[in-house]
């Protein structure tokens, strides 16, 4: 965990996401020089996701085998929040125990950019999917003012990537 740089030291507005590995890929949030976080999958059928940032680890898993809801936990098993996809909608809502509520969706139907939006703060960050780019599949665009306002920004960035990967897997399974 000490290999990651804190988001407080972030000086750029765009962070590319690098994909490492082929059979068991993991994703790294970086600015080209420093690493800010890591997204890995474990378990059968990639059922559990681990997000590592400077000093913090979160685990994301489904509530049960048939549930659409995801739970955010710390390694000691304490539940930190709940992710709920809305029915018949593109929106996914995050409720953290500290009071933060945000919605993740793409604002335009044919857009490749998904946005975390809060009622009071507005747009928090964007996750843009790059087409035909296997090594660098995403770019996370962050407003520098949000770094001080939202301490959970690293979680939102890597969670957004996880949600886009889940949507891509569901679309591939449906076709």
Secondary structure, 3 states (H helix, E strand, C coil): CCCCCCHHHCCCCEEEEEEECCCCCEEEEECCCCEEEEEEEECHHHCEEEEEECCEEEEEEECCCCCCCEEEECCCCCEEEEEEECCCCCCEEEEECCCCEEEEECCCCCCCEEEEEECCCEEEEEEEECCCCCCCCEEEEECCCHHHHCCCHHHHHHHHHHHHHHHHHHHHHHC
